[in-house]
Amino acid sequence: MKTVAEVAGVVGARVEGDGEVELRGVAAPERAGAHDLIYLETAKHVERALASAALCVVAPEGMALAGKIVLRSVVPKVAFAKAAALLLEKAPIASGIHATAIIAPLALIAPGASIGAYAVIGEDAHVGAGTQIGAHCVIGAGAWLGENCRVHPRVTLYGGVRIGNQVEIHAGAVIGADGFGYAFGEGRYWKFPQAGIVEIGDDVEIGANTTIDRGSLDDTRIAEGVKLDNLVHVGHNVRIGAHTVVAAQTGISGSSVLGHHVVCGGQVGIADHCELEDGAIAGAQAGIPTGKTIRAGQTVWGTPAREIGKFKEVYVWYARLPELAARIEKLEGKSGGR
């Protein structure tokens, strides 16, 4: 529970009204109680905010909200997200060391770490202070987890995986499995070595049932602040730069590189040895062929992916194909098919 003024100080907002009113949570306008915080981005939702029971609203400058305490922010949604992190407590994943947890004799569990029911911690694994390991997780031999991580139930970390601090891994994720690497010869496929590891930086979030393969002869590296949605696949030797976001069902093939602040929509397919430079955006279901480079700041869409202006131009003509076909048939009929 924080006062309006305390929240404003943390999120960098300006207070209009009583800064001593207490805030206890966040909510949508229709579900909010008096001491919940709501937010408003556009004028079309002003009536929703005014009708809400919430006393306090985060809103941009110049938007009149009579009778409300207002936290003025240039980017209300960001301010609201910061406020939520301050006001909401995350439900614990584990508390203490459960009696059914299996912990190898040489594993190092830091003070304050928690291990849930039936979790298995391998030899030489390290679990940092304040980290919570959920029920039925498997932490492989030599894996390293930093401080204050949250590992939800049934996550599997293969041996040697290295996880930074404040990382959240949702249920069912598998990190460090072998990549899909084979060499064909003598009429069969021979498994190519998958001898690298996975390194994940601080403040990364990994969605449910996402898979991240270990490196082949190099390592798979995910930088700080990256956010991976559910059901994302990251192949071997992939590198993902800081603060990149990847939406659900995207597949990133081996040895591709994503720069920092890249955005991938849902179901994007990235073939092997591609590069998406810093700030590039791949729209939903974009298909990026082997070896292609998407330049810094460029937005692409479609399969094969092309610059969004070109994609829209082509799509307009594609949508007109039935009309154009009818015109061609009519012209051919007039000319006797010659």
C-alpha positions in Angstrom: 0.0 0.0 0.0 1.4 3.4 -1.1 0.2 6.9 -1.2 -0.5 8.6 -4.5 2.5 10.9 -3.9 4.8 7.9 -3.3 3.7 6.2 -6.5 4.1 9.4 -8.4 7.7 9.7 -7.2 8.5 6.2 -8.4 6.9 6.5 -11.8 7.9 10.1 -12.5 4.4 11.5 -12.7 2.9 14.9 -11.6 0.1 14.8 -9.0 -3.1 16.8 -9.4 -5.2 16.4 -6.3 -4.7 14.8 -2.9 -1.3 13.0 -2.8 -2.0 11.4 0.5 -4.7 9.1 -0.7 -3.7 5.4 -0.4 -3.4 3.1 -3.4 -3.7 -0.6 -2.8 -3.8 -2.1 -6.3 -4.5 -1.6 -10.0 -7.5 -2.6 -12.1 -9.5 -1.9 -15.2 -11.9 1.0 -14.7 -15.1 -1.2 -14.5 -13.5 -3.5 -11.9 -11.7 -0.9 -9.8 -12.4 -0.1 -6.2 -11.9 3.3 -4.7 -8.2 2.6 -3.8 -7.3 0.9 -7.1 -5.3 2.8 -9.7 -6.5 3.0 -13.3 -5.0 4.5 -16.5 -6.2 6.4 -19.5 -4.4 6.9 -22.8 -7.0 8.4 -25.2 -9.9 10.8 -24.9 -12.4 8.2 -26.2 -12.1 6.4 -22.8 -12.7 9.4 -20.6 -16.2 8.4 -19.8 -15.0 5.0 -18.6 -12.6 6.6 -16.2 -15.1 9.2 -14.9 -17.6 6.4 -14.2 -15.1 4.2 -12.4 -15.1 4.0 -8.6 -11.3 4.5 -8.7 -10.2 7.8 -7.0 -7.0 8.0 -9.0 -6.1 7.7 -12.7 -2.9 7.9 -14.7 -3.5 10.1 -17.7 -1.7 12.3 -20.2 -1.5 16.1 -20.0 -4.5 18.1 -21.1 -7.2 15.5 -20.5 -9.9 16.9 -18.0 -11.0 14.4 -15.4 -13.2 16.3 -12.9 -13.4 14.7 -9.5 -10.4 12.4 -9.9 -6.9 12.6 -8.5 -4.7 12.5 -11.6 -1.1 11.3 -12.1 0.0 13.2 -15.2 2.4 11.2 -17.4 3.8 11.6 -20.9 3.4 7.8 -21.4 0.5 6.7 -19.1 0.7 3.0 -20.0 4.4 2.8 -18.9 3.7 4.8 -15.7 0.8 2.4 -14.9 3.1 -0.6 -15.5 5.7 0.8 -13.1 3.0 1.5 -10.6 1.6 -2.0 -10.8 5.1 -3.4 -10.1 5.1 -1.3 -7.0 1.6 -2.0 -5.8 1.1 -5.7 -6.6 2.9 -8.5 -4.9 3.7 -11.6 -7.0 2.3 -14.9 -5.7 5.1 -17.1 -4.2 6.2 -20.0 -6.3 7.8 -21.8 -3.5 8.6 -21.2 0.2 11.6 -22.8 1.9 13.0 -26.2 0.9 10.2 -28.7 0.4 10.7 -32.1 2.0 10.2 -33.9 -1.3 12.8 -31.9 -3.2 15.9 -33.9 -4.3 19.1 -31.8 -4.0 22.4 -33.3 -5.0 25.1 -33.1 -2.3 27.3 -30.7 -4.2 24.6 -28.4 -5.3 24.8 -24.9 -3.8 21.6 -23.4 -2.6 22.0 -19.8 -1.4 20.3 -18.5 1.8 16.8 -17.3 1.1 16.3 -19.5 -2.0 13.2 -21.7 -2.1 12.7 -25.1 -3.7 9.3 -26.6 -4.4 7.8 -30.1 -4.2 9.5 -32.8 -6.2 12.0 -30.5 -7.8 15.4 -32.0 -8.7 18.6 -30.0 -8.3 21.7 -31.6 -9.9 25.3 -31.8 -8.9 27.3 -28.5 -8.9 24.1 -26.5 -9.7 23.9 -23.1 -8.2 20.6 -21.4 -7.0 21.0 -17.8 -6.1 19.6 -15.9 -3.1 15.9 -15.2 -3.3 15.4 -17.4 -6.3 12.2 -19.6 -6.2 12.1 -23.0 -8.0 8.6 -24.4 -8.6 7.3 -27.9 -8.2 8.6 -30.7 -10.5 11.4 -28.5 -12.0 14.7 -30.1 -13.0 17.9 -28.0 -12.7 20.6 -29.9 -14.4 24.2 -30.5 -13.3 26.3 -27.4 -13.3 23.4 -25.1 -14.2 23.6 -21.6 -12.7 20.7 -19.5 -11.6 21.3 -16.0 -10.3 19.4 -14.0 -7.6 15.7 -13.4 -7.3 14.7 -15.5 -10.3 11.2 -17.0 -10.5 11.1 -20.5 -12.1 7.5 -21.8 -12.4 6.5 -25.5 -12.2 7.9 -28.1 -14.6 10.7 -26.0 -16.1 13.7 -28.0 -17.2 17.2 -26.5 -17.3 19.7 -28.8 -18.9 23.2 -29.0 -17.5 25.5 -26.0 -17.8 22.8 -23.5 -18.6 23.5 -20.0 -17.1 20.7 -17.7 -16.0 21.2 -14.2 -14.8 19.4 -12.3 -12.0 15.6 -11.4 -11.9 14.8 -13.9 -14.6 11.2 -15.3 -14.8 10.7 -18.6 -16.6 7.1 -19.8 -17.0 5.8 -23.3 -16.7 7.0 -26.0 -19.1 9.9 -24.1 -20.6 12.9 -26.2 -21.7 16.3 -24.5 -21.8 19.4 -26.1 -23.1 18.2 -29.1 -25.1 20.2 -30.1 -28.1 19.8 -28.0 -31.3 18.6 -29.5 -34.6 22.0 -30.1 -36.2 22.8 -33.1 -38.5 25.3 -33.8 -41.3 24.2 -36.1 -44.1 26.6 -38.7 -45.5 26.7 -42.4 -46.3 23.0 -42.4 -46.8 22.1 -41.3 -43.3 22.1 -38.3 -40.9 24.9 -37.9 -38.4 24.3 -35.8 -35.3 26.5 -32.7 -35.3 28.0 -31.8 -31.9 25.8 -29.7 -29.6 28.5 -28.9 -27.1 27.7 -25.2 -26.3 25.5 -23.8 -23.6 22.7 -21.2 -23.1 23.5 -17.9 -21.5 20.6 -15.7 -20.4 21.0 -12.1 -19.1 19.3 -10.3 -16.3 15.6 -9.3 -16.3 14.6 -11.7 -19.1 11.1 -13.3 -19.2 10.6 -16.6 -20.9 7.0 -17.7 -21.7 5.3 -21.0 -21.0 6.4 -24.0 -23.2 9.1 -21.9 -24.8 12.3 -23.8 -25.9 15.8 -22.5 -26.2 18.5 -24.8 -27.6 22.0 -25.0 -26.4 24.8 -23.9 -28.8 26.5 -26.2 -31.2 30.2 -25.3 -31.2 29.4 -21.8 -29.9 26.8 -20.7 -27.3 23.2 -19.5 -27.5 23.0 -16.0 -25.9 20.0 -13.9 -24.8 20.8 -10.4 -23.6 19.3 -8.5 -20.7 15.7 -7.4 -20.8 14.6 -9.7 -23.6 10.9 -10.9 -23.4 9.9 -14.2 -25.1 6.2 -15.1 -25.3 4.7 -18.5 -24.9 5.6 -21.2 -27.5 8.6 -19.5 -28.9 11.5 -21.6 -30.2 15.1 -20.4 -30.3 17.6 -22.5 -32.2 21.2 -23.3 -31.5 23.8 -20.5 -31.6 21.1 -17.8 -31.9 22.0 -14.4 -30.4 19.2 -12.0 -29.2 20.1 -8.4 -28.3 18.9 -6.4 -25.3 15.3 -5.5 -24.9 14.1 -7.4 -27.9 10.5 -8.8 -27.7 9.3 -11.9 -29.5 5.6 -12.9 -29.7 4.0 -16.3 -29.5 4.8 -19.2 -31.9 7.8 -17.5 -33.5 10.6 -19.8 -34.6 14.2 -18.6 -34.8 16.5 -21.0 -36.6 20.1 -21.7 -35.8 22.8 -19.1 -36.0 20.4 -16.2 -36.6 21.1 -12.9 -34.9 18.5 -10.4 -33.6 19.9 -7.0 -32.5 18.7 -4.9 -29.6 15.1 -3.5 -29.4 13.9 -5.8 -32.3 10.2 -6.6 -32.4 8.9 -9.9 -33.8 5.1 -10.4 -34.1 3.3 -13.7 -33.6 4.2 -16.7 -35.8 7.2 -15.1 -37.4 9.5 -17.6 -39.1 13.2 -16.8 -39.2 15.3 -19.2 -41.2 19.0 -20.0 -40.4 21.8 -17.4 -40.6 19.5 -14.4 -40.8 20.1 -11.0 -39.2 17.5 -8.6 -37.9 19.5 -5.4 -37.1 18.8 -3.1 -34.2 15.2 -1.8 -34.0 13.9 -3.9 -36.9 10.3 -5.0 -36.8 8.9 -8.2 -38.3 5.1 -8.2 -38.6 3.0 -11.2 -37.6 3.5 -14.3 -39.8 6.4 -12.7 -41.6 8.7 -15.3 -43.3 12.4 -14.4 -43.4 14.4 -16.7 -45.8 17.9 -18.1 -45.1 20.7 -15.6 -44.9 18.5 -12.5 -45.3 19.3 -9.3 -43.5 16.6 -6.9 -42.2 18.2 -3.5 -41.9 18.2 -1.4 -38.7 14.8 0.3 -38.1 13.1 -1.4 -41.0 9.6 -2.9 -40.8 8.9 -6.0 -42.9 5.8 -8.1 -43.4 4.7 -11.0 -45.6 6.4 -14.2 -46.9 9.1 -13.8 -48.2 9.4 -10.7 -45.9 9.6 -7.4 -47.7 9.6 -3.7 -46.6 6.1 -2.9 -45.4 5.4 -0.3 -48.1 6.3 -2.8 -50.8 4.3 -5.5 -49.1 1.2 -3.3 -49.0 1.6 -2.4 -52.7 1.9 -6.1 -53.7 -1.0 -7.0 -51.4 -3.3 -4.5 -53.1 -2.6 -6.1 -56.4 -3.0 -9.6 -55.0 -6.5 -8.6 -53.6 -7.5 -7.5 -57.1 -6.5 -10.7 -58.9 -10.1 -12.0 -59.3 -11.1 -8.7 -60.9 -8.1 -8.6 -63.1 -8.6 -12.3 -64.1 -12.2 -11.5 -65.1 -11.0 -8.6 -67.2 -8.4 -10.7 -69.0 -11.0 -13.4 -69.7 -13.3 -10.8 -71.2 -10.5 -9.4 -73.4 -9.5 -12.9 -74.5 -13.2 -13.6 -75.4 -13.4 -10.5 -77.5 -10.2 -11.4 -79.3 -11.2 -15.0 -79.9 -8.6 -16.3 -77.6 -5.7 -15.1 -79.8 
